[in-house]
Amino acid sequence: MDSPDSKTSDVNDVVTEAMIRAAVAKLDWPRLEHEYWEQDEFLYLNNFLPPEVLRVWEQELMHWFWRFVSNMKDSIAYFGFRQVLFKRGLDGANDSKHP
């Protein structure tokens, strides 16, 4: 049986996708293509996504971000700073590369 959270997430996904599709449909593609080449193959879309989409993504991504931070803290506590960041001893890197 699905949890209430998964049903809310499914609804959020549908609403978010609809909002993104609506935002894409509003874009002026010929103007954007011109700007892309004018800006040396770069395009900045100010306020492209509605704030509601960003709020949903922020809520979803912050959960994963804090899980990553927690896992890194645990890894550093267990293996040590150098081994986690430089994979020392795991990939054959010698000590002279990393002081």
N, C-alpha and C positions, 0 to 999 in steps of 0.2 A: 504494500500500500504506500502511495506517495505521501510524503510529509507535507504539512501546510507550507513550509518554507520552499519546497521544490515547486509547488503550484504557483506561489508568488513569483519565484524566479522565472518560471515559464511565461507568466503574464508579462513580467518586466522585459523578457527577451523579445516577445512579440511587439510590445509597445515600443521598445527601443529600436528594433529593426524598422518599424513603420516610420518612426521619427527620422531615422537616418535616410531612409528611402525618400522621404519628403524633402529633406535638406539637399540631397543630391539632385532631385528633380528641379530644384529652384536655381541651381547653378547655371551661370551663363558660360557654357563651354567654349565658344569661340573667343570670348574675352579672356578666359582663364588660360587657354592655349597661348594666346598672344603674350600674356603676362609671364607665363612659364618660360618662354624663350627670351623675353626681354630681361628677365631676372637670372639669366644664365642657368637654366634648367632647375629652377627653384620656384615653389609656389607656396605662398602663405595664405591660408584661408581664415581670416579673422572672424570669430564667432560663427564658425561653420556649423557646429553641433549645438542643438538647444541645451540650455542649462539642465533640463531634466535628464537628458541622456548622460551628461557628465556626472551628475549626482549618482545615478544608478551605477555607472562604471566605477566611480570613486568608492562607493560602498563595497562593491564586489572585489575591486583590486586591493583595497586596504587590507582585507582579510588575508589575501595571499602574500602581500608585502610583509605584514607582521609575522606570518608563519615563516617566511624566508629569514627575516631578522632573527627570530627565535632559533631557527635551525642553525644559522651561522654562529650565534652565541654559543649554542651547545657544542658545535664542532670545534670552535676555537678553545672552549674550555677543555675539551677532551684531547684534541690533537695538538693544540698550540697554534699561535698566530701564523708563524712561517709555513707550517705544513698545510694549513688550510688555504692560504693565499698563494703560495708558490708551489704547492703539491710536492714539497720536498720529500724525497724518499719514495714517492709513489711513481714519479715519471722518470726517474733516473737523473734528475738535475743534480749537478755537483755543487758543493758548498761554495766554490769560488764565484759562482754566478750571483748568489744571493747572500749579502753580508749578514 
